[in-house]
Amino acid sequence: MQRRPPPPRAPLAWDDVRLFLALSRARTLGAAAAALGVDASTMSRRLSALEEALATTLFDRGRDGIRPTKAAEDLRPAAEEIEEAMLRFAAATDGLEREVAGWVRMTCPPDAAEVLVVPLLGELLAAHPKLRVELDPGEAVRDLARREADLALRTVRPRSGDLIVVRLGAVRWIAAAAPALARQLGPLRAWTEAPWVGWGERLAHVAPARWLAAHLRDDEPAVRSDSFRVQLAAIAEGLGVGLVPAPTARHFGLVPVATSARLRKEREDWPTDELFLVTHRALREVPRVRVLWELLLARASEWNEPGPRAR
């Protein structure tokens, strides 16, 4: 007949380890009880319960006090390691961020940094003077899972990683020009009636570049560059019309180009970028990250333009 295995032992609590160490370091139950802030009878009952749970005698009780058994001496090094770990844990909790201070790193497309984020920083830093902001305005996608950045604004929704992703809305691209050129052109009857500022071959795959290629057909842009900042400079100088996100056009003093009725339907095909705010799940409630996250959410409606959603 097979013997039944003993029932699983309940895991020890930290309070049991503290009790054991207090008894190991004291000569009497009363002294150990005083160290833990309990009375001697409570200490005696808890010791009996611990010995019963471990199925061994830990301390011999005598008229002169208590004395650790061989079992207690064997257990003491492990108990002291647990105590050290708990002290390190407590010290680590003391170092947790509780105020809005230090560096928060954000990565986003260059124009988003200049047009959407920088205008909010005065308000943010005035409210939180110990906060510091590092902006990484680049085309490279930083790995939030590896903490290469704390926050990101992206136009493509991330599909992997332990990330929190919130859709902020959609930003529509429009045909925009310097005010003087827009007045000079008047309502366009064909897209080819205007000089254009466009994209180079390296970024010919992006949505605004594909729109231009489809509607200009064999006409070449007057100026092209894979640097969007260079494109904006060329448009502001009046060198041509360009496709520009609507908030960016407003920021740089550009105006929408008027079109005739026959082109209005084709305007519905202007690209629309979705904007996603992203952070690592572990950072969402960190104060320096939380305040920038919440401000971006609160102000996102100012960036959205009426128009078709991205398909």
C-alpha positions, 0 to 999 in steps of 0.5 A: 500500500502506497503511503500518501505524500504529506500535505503541502506546507504553507509558505512562510511569511516574512513575519515568521522570519522576523520572529525567528530572528528576534528569538535567535538574537535574544536570550528570553521570550520577553526580550524577543517580544519587546524587539517586535513590539508584542507581549511575551504570551503572543510571542510564545504562541507564535513560536509554537505555531511556527515550530508546528508548521516546520515540524521541528523544535527551534528553541529549547525553553528553560528557566534561564531563557531560550536556546537555539537548537541545531535546526535553528542554527542551520536555518539562521543564515538563510533567515539573515539572507532573507532579512538582507533582501527585505532591507534592500527592497525597503531601500529600493522603495525609498528611491522610487520616483514620487515627484515630477523630476529628472529627464523624460526622453521622447522620440517623434518625427522631426516636424511633430517635435517642433510643431506639436511637442515644443509648444507644450513645453513652456506650460509643462516646465512651468508646472514642473520646474524640476522636470527635464525633457530630451527630444529625439526628433528623428526618423529612426524608430527607438526601441521603447522595450529596451528603454531607448526612450520613455515616450514616442509619437508614432504614425504606425501603431506598434504591434509588439512589446509590453507597450501602452498605445493610445491613438491621439487622432488623425492629422491630414496633409494638405496642399499648402504654399506661402501666402504670396504664391497662393494668391498668385496661383489662384484656384488651381484647375489642374495640379500641374498648374503649380510648381511643386516641392516634393520627395526624393527617390529614397522616400518615394514610398511614403504616402504624400510622395505617392500622392504627388507621383499619381497626380503630377504624372510626368511633371517633375517637382521644382524642388525635391528633398528627402528632408521634410525640414528642407521642403518646408523651407522651400515652400516658405520661400515661395518655390512651390506648393507642397503637401504638408500636415495641416498643423505644420502648415499653420505653424510655419505660416503656410496657407491652403492652396485654393482649387477649382470644383473639379479638383475638390474630389481629388483633395479627398485623397490627400494622405492622413496620418494617424498619431499614436502615443506610446510608452512602456507599461512599466513607465506609464505611472512614473511621474515624469512620464505621466505628466507629459503623457497626460498633457499630450492626451489633453491637447491632442484634439488641437492637432486633429483635422476634419477629413477622411480617416486613414485607410 
